[in-house]
Amino acid sequence: MIDESVFSNLRIDAERDEVRRLVVGAVVEREGRILILRRRRSEFLGGQWELPSGEVERGERLDEALIREVAEETGLEVTGITDYLGEFDYLSGSGTRTRQFTFAVSVGPGAHRVSAEHDAATWVPRSAEPPVSDAVREILAVHERRRSLADWSHYSLGSGA
């Protein structure tokens, strides 16, 4: 699990950098597959595949926003925030400087659903190169490296070596 200070430090850094809008994103993994969503054509960046993500509301903590956004966009319940994977900045549809903080999460059982902002969802193999932006692809590469390292460490420790 993530230390609480990570969330406040990320917000402080964004304020220092004069970022005006905060977004949280989630890498949701099940059985070696990552959930990605396709934005409706009528939405900002329509047709683009992305991670479940959304804006942090005024007064909301980053972890609260992450749990809420995953539920709103997928119907899945976050049971743990397991890793901070990185951030990237972009301009929103209104031209506002935005920073997305992305976390790995674990979710409870159940099927996902597609939100009103999206028209499709799919699970892609963790090691695949899904049709996402370069910034999201970099976040997924960080996740893959860390998961591979964790898998290797578990294997090495568990094998008696």
Secondary structure by P-SEA (a helix, b strand, c coil): cccaaaaaaaaaaaaaacccbbbbbbbcccccbbbbbbcccccccccccccccccccccccaaaaaaaaaaaacccccccccccccbbbbbcccccbbbbbbbbbbbcbbbbbbcccccccccccccccccccaaaaaaaaaaaaaaaaaaaaaaaaaacc
